Amino acid sequence: MLTALILFGSAGAAAATLGWLSGALMRGLARRRPFLRTAHERCRYPWTATLVVAAALSVLPATGLGAALAGGLRHTLVVALIVSVTWLGVRVTHVSEDAAFRRLRVDVADNRRIRKVRTQVTVIRRIVVALLVVLAAAAVLMTFARLRTFGASLLASAGVAGIVGGLAAQTTLSNVFAGLQLAFTDALRFDDVVVVENEWGRVEELTLTYVVVHLWDERRLVLPTTYFTTRPFQNWTRTGSRILGTAMLHLDYSAPVDALRTEAGRLVAASPHWDGRDWALQVVDTTESTIVVRVLASAVNADHAYDLRCELREKLLAYVTERHASALPRTRVAVPGGAEPDLGPADLSRGSPPRSRIGATKSGW
């Protein structure tokens, strides 16, 4: 027994030393390649555990232990080796994903294709992890003789079990296939701007079974993947991130549209949110008392478009109030007999025009 303890201790110490030396080598190489630093940080513990278990398993025949004790210890070490190798494989998939993301940067002007690839990489990584876990679980079960016999007896009823399992997991499987469809048909990608359930937000997480949408007010909307394959939704970045921002103004019929167009052009050109491509100011509709003026301006993405439309709306309203107060919405009332109304000093003030003005029909208002 003492010999076995000495052998196991020596093998474990040698394996741990090898793990430390390989980690030091990775840290030294990481000065030029940051990717290796991430690999060392994520994989050092499963790598060391794998080395220690493998070393203990390799010296087991030389320990001279009894057949029963050696058999039980060998079985335990084999299970531990399967678990540690699976742990290492899962960490390697995360490191590979991080390495791919370092090359697929989304902080660029047009990142549509990059976001598509990032979404596919994430889905593939999760599929690989799921497969590794399933294979590891199967490998562990196969190390038990009784479970191997039990598994063989279940093969005879595989048809019935498959039907029952399929019916029980119908919703889950449909979500999984919907997630694969979204990832590989380019219908939805990570960081896409979408409108779902009358809510505006960005795709923060896309898994095989659900999608997390980060809403504009910091809420998270969690939806099953089948939602995006069975119901319509708006994807504002499906073919590109460029979008038109719209600002609507309700003004009086006497509003100077040409002067407003000139001022809008000046404001758009001076805005840091405009992408320098398109803009327009048009009267798009009328009501009983106002005209509807629409200002369009393009931006590189939805965030800039929102800021641009708010900026144009605020500054145009300030311009109208200061320079063309008579263009603000007014209410006209016909007075029987054509008598001129008695307007007070507040109504005649030019500094703050009244919201509602009353005048005779023949006054020309």
C-alpha positions in Angstrom: 0.0 0.0 0.0 2.9 2.4 0.8 4.4 1.6 -2.6 1.1 2.5 -4.2 0.8 5.8 -2.4 4.4 6.7 -3.3 3.8 5.9 -6.9 0.5 7.8 -7.0 2.0 10.8 -5.2 5.1 10.9 -7.5 2.9 10.5 -10.7 0.6 13.2 -9.5 3.4 15.6 -8.6 5.1 15.0 -11.9 1.8 15.6 -13.8 1.1 18.8 -11.8 4.7 20.0 -12.5 4.1 19.3 -16.2 0.9 21.3 -16.0 2.6 24.2 -14.3 5.5 24.2 -16.8 3.0 24.1 -19.8 1.1 27.0 -18.2 4.3 29.0 -17.7 5.2 28.4 -21.4 1.7 29.6 -22.4 2.1 32.7 -20.3 5.4 33.5 -22.0 4.0 33.0 -25.5 0.9 35.0 -24.6 3.0 38.2 -24.6 2.9 38.1 -28.4 -0.4 36.2 -28.8 -3.2 37.3 -26.4 -5.2 34.3 -27.5 -2.9 32.0 -25.6 -3.5 33.9 -22.4 -7.3 33.2 -22.7 -6.5 29.6 -23.5 -4.3 29.3 -20.4 -6.9 31.0 -18.1 -9.8 28.8 -19.3 -8.0 25.4 -19.7 -5.3 25.2 -17.0 -7.5 23.4 -14.4 -9.1 20.8 -16.7 -5.7 20.3 -18.4 -3.9 19.7 -15.0 -6.7 17.4 -13.9 -6.4 15.4 -17.0 -2.7 15.0 -16.6 -3.0 13.9 -13.0 -5.7 11.3 -13.7 -3.8 10.0 -16.7 -0.6 9.7 -14.7 -2.3 7.9 -11.9 -3.9 5.5 -14.4 -0.6 4.8 -16.1 1.2 3.8 -12.8 -1.7 1.7 -11.5 -0.4 -1.6 -12.9 2.9 -1.1 -11.0 1.4 -0.5 -7.6 0.9 -4.2 -6.9 -2.6 -3.8 -5.5 -5.1 -6.6 -5.3 -7.3 -7.5 -8.2 -10.5 -6.3 -6.6 -9.0 -3.0 -5.3 -7.1 -2.3 -8.5 -10.2 -3.0 -10.6 -12.3 -0.6 -8.6 -9.6 2.0 -8.6 -9.1 1.6 -12.3 -12.8 2.1 -13.0 -12.9 5.2 -10.9 -9.9 6.7 -12.7 -11.4 5.9 -16.1 -14.6 7.7 -15.2 -12.5 10.6 -13.8 -10.5 10.7 -17.0 -13.6 10.8 -19.2 -15.0 13.7 -17.1 -11.8 15.7 -17.1 -11.3 15.2 -20.9 -14.9 16.3 -21.5 -14.3 19.3 -19.2 -11.2 20.2 -21.2 -13.1 19.8 -24.5 -15.8 22.1 -23.4 -13.3 24.7 -22.3 -11.5 24.4 -25.7 -14.8 25.1 -27.5 -15.1 28.3 -25.5 -11.6 29.3 -26.3 -12.1 28.7 -30.0 -15.3 30.8 -29.9 -13.3 33.7 -28.2 -10.6 33.4 -30.9 -13.2 33.6 -33.6 -14.8 36.6 -32.0 -11.5 38.4 -31.8 -11.4 38.3 -35.6 -15.1 38.9 -36.1 -15.4 42.4 -34.6 -18.8 44.0 -34.6 -17.6 47.6 -33.9 -17.4 48.4 -37.6 -19.8 50.4 -39.8 -21.3 47.5 -41.7 -21.2 44.4 -39.6 -24.1 42.4 -41.0 -22.1 39.5 -42.3 -19.9 39.5 -39.2 -22.9 39.2 -36.9 -24.2 36.4 -39.1 -21.0 34.4 -38.7 -20.9 35.2 -34.9 -24.4 33.8 -34.5 -23.5 30.6 -36.4 -20.3 30.2 -34.4 -22.2 30.5 -31.1 -24.8 27.9 -32.2 -22.1 25.5 -33.5 -20.2 25.8 -30.2 -23.4 25.0 -28.2 -24.1 22.0 -30.4 -20.6 20.7 -29.9 -20.8 21.2 -26.2 -24.1 19.3 -26.1 -22.6 16.5 -28.1 -19.5 16.3 -25.9 -21.7 16.0 -22.7 -23.9 13.4 -24.3 -20.9 11.3 -25.4 -19.3 11.6 -22.1 -22.4 10.5 -20.3 -22.7 7.6 -22.6 -19.0 6.7 -22.1 -19.4 6.8 -18.3 -22.5 4.6 -18.4 -20.8 2.1 -20.7 -18.1 1.5 -18.1 -20.7 -0.1 -15.9 -21.4 -3.7 -16.9 -24.9 -3.7 -15.6 -25.8 -0.5 -17.4 -24.5 -2.0 -20.6 -26.8 -4.9 -20.2 -29.7 -2.7 -19.3 -29.0 -0.5 -22.4 -29.0 -3.5 -24.6 -32.4 -4.6 -23.3 -33.8 -1.2 -24.0 -32.9 -1.5 -27.7 -35.8 -3.9 -28.2 -38.3 -1.2 -27.2 -36.5 1.6 -29.0 -39.4 2.1 -31.3 -42.0 2.7 -28.5 -39.5 4.7 -26.5 -38.8 6.9 -29.5 -42.5 7.6 -30.1 -43.1 8.4 -26.4 -40.0 10.5 -26.2 -40.8 12.4 -29.4 -44.3 13.2 -28.2 -42.9 14.3 -24.8 -40.2 16.5 -26.3 -42.1 17.8 -29.2 -42.0 21.5 -28.0 -38.3 21.3 -27.1 -37.3 19.7 -30.4 -39.3 22.2 -32.4 -37.5 25.0 -30.6 -34.1 23.4 -31.3 -34.8 23.0 -35.0 -36.2 26.6 -35.1 -32.9 27.8 -33.5 -30.9 26.0 -36.1 -33.1 27.5 -38.8 -32.6 31.0 -37.5 -28.8 30.6 -37.3 -28.2 29.1 -40.7 -30.8 30.8 -42.8 -29.7 34.3 -41.8 -33.2 35.3 -40.7 -32.0 36.5 -37.3 -28.5 37.3 -36.0 -26.8 38.5 -32.8 -27.2 42.3 -32.3 -30.0 42.6 -34.9 -32.4 45.4 -34.3 -35.9 44.0 -34.1 -39.4 45.0 -33.2 -41.4 42.2 -31.6 -44.5 42.4 -29.5 -44.6 46.1 -30.3 -41.2 46.5 -28.5 -38.0 47.8 -30.0 -34.7 46.2 -29.0 -31.5 44.3 -30.0 -30.9 40.5 -30.1 -28.7 40.0 -27.0 -28.6 36.2 -27.0 -29.7 33.6 -29.5 -29.7 30.0 -28.3 -31.2 26.8 -29.8 -34.4 27.2 -27.7 -34.9 30.9 -26.9 -33.9 34.4 -28.0 -33.3 37.2 -25.5 -34.1 40.7 -26.9 -32.5 43.6 -25.0 -35.2 46.3 -25.1 -34.5 50.1 -25.2 -35.5 50.6 -21.6 -33.1 47.9 -20.3 -35.7 45.2 -20.0 -35.2 41.8 -21.5 -37.8 40.0 -23.6 -37.3 36.3 -23.7 -39.1 34.5 -26.6 -38.9 30.9 -27.8 -37.1 30.4 -31.1 -40.4 29.2 -32.7 -41.8 32.7 -32.3 -39.5 33.9 -35.0 -40.3 31.1 -37.4 -44.0 31.2 -37.0 -44.9 34.8 -36.4 -44.0 38.0 -38.3 -41.5 40.4 -36.8 -39.5 43.5 -37.9 -35.8 43.1 -38.5 -34.3 46.6 -39.1 -30.8 45.3 -39.9 -31.7 42.3 -42.1 -29.8 43.6 -45.2 -28.0 46.5 -43.6 -27.8 48.8 -40.6 -28.6 52.0 -42.4 -32.1 53.4 -41.6 -34.2 56.5 -42.1 -35.3 58.6 -39.1 -38.7 60.3 -39.3 -39.8 63.4 -37.4 -43.4 64.6 -37.8 -44.6 68.2 -37.1 -48.2 69.5 -37.0 -48.2 73.2 -38.1 -50.7 75.8 -39.2 -51.7 76.2 -42.8 -49.8 79.4 -43.0 -46.5 77.8 -42.1 -43.6 78.8 -44.4 -42.6 75.4 -45.8 -39.7 76.7 -47.9 -38.1 78.4 -44.8 -38.6 75.2 -42.8 -37.0 73.1 -45.5 -34.0 75.5 -45.6 -33.6 75.3 -41.8 -34.0 71.5 -41.8 -31.2 71.2 -44.3 -29.0 73.3 -42.2 -29.8 71.3 -39.0 -29.3 67.9 -40.8 -26.0 68.9 -42.3 -24.7 70.1 -38.8 -25.9 67.0 -37.0 -23.2 64.4 -36.1 -25.9 61.6 -36.4 -26.5 62.1 -40.1 -24.6 59.8 -42.4 -24.4 62.5 -45.2 -26.6 60.7 -47.7 -30.4 61.4 -47.8 -32.8 63.8 -46.2 -36.1 65.5 -47.2 -38.8 67.7 -45.8 -42.3 67.3 -47.2 -46.0 68.1 -46.4 -47.4 64.5 -46.3 -50.9 65.1 -44.9 -53.5 67.6 -43.8 -56.0 67.7 -41.0 -59.0 70.1 -40.4 -56.7 72.6 -38.6 -53.0 71.7 -39.4 -50.7 70.4 -42.0 -48.4 67.4 -41.3 -44.8 68.1 -42.1 -42.5 65.1 -42.3 -38.7 65.3 -42.0 -36.7 62.3 -43.2 -32.9 61.9 -42.6 -30.7 58.8 -43.0 -28.3 57.5 -40.3 -25.8 54.6 -40.1 -27.9 52.6 -37.6 -31.1 52.7 -35.5 -29.4 54.4 -32.5 -28.2 57.3 -34.5 -31.5 57.5 -36.4 -33.4 57.8 -33.1 -31.1 60.6 -31.8 -31.3 62.4 -35.1 -35.1 62.4 -35.3 -35.3 63.7 -31.7 -32.7 66.4 -32.5 -34.6 67.6 -35.6 -37.9 67.6 -33.9 -36.6 69.7 -31.0 -34.7 72.2 -33.0 -37.4 72.7 -35.7 -40.0 73.4 -33.0 -37.7 75.9 -31.4 -37.1 77.5 -34.8 -40.8 77.8 -35.5 -41.5 79.2 -32.0 -38.8 81.9 -32.3 -39.0 82.9 -36.0 -42.5 81.9 -37.2 -44.8 81.9 -34.2 -47.9 82.3 -36.4 -47.2 78.8 -37.9 -48.0 77.1 -34.6 -51.3 75.3 -34.7 -54.3 77.6 -34.2 -58.1 77.1 -33.9 -60.3 79.3 -36.1 -63.9 80.1 -35.0 -66.5 82.0 -37.1 -68.3 84.7 -35.0 -71.9 85.4 -36.1 -72.3 89.0 -37.4 -68.6 89.4 -38.2 -67.8 91.3 -34.9 -64.2 91.5 -34.1 -63.3 89.7 -30.9 -62.0 91.6 -27.9 -58.4 90.3 -27.6 -56.6 91.0 -24.3 -53.0 92.1 -23.9 -51.9 88.5 -23.4 -53.4 87.5 -26.7 -51.6 90.3 -28.5 -48.2 89.5 -26.9 -45.7 88.5 -29.6 -43.3 86.9 -27.1 -45.7 84.0 -26.2 -48.4 83.6 -28.8 -51.7 82.1 -27.5 -52.5 78.5 -28.3 -56.0 79.4 -29.6 -56.8 82.5 -31.5 -60.4 83.6 -32.3 -61.2 85.9 -35.3 -64.0 86.8 -37.7 -64.4 84.9 -40.9 -64.0 88.0 -43.0 -60.7 88.9 -41.3 -58.9 86.5 -43.7 -57.6 84.1 -41.1 
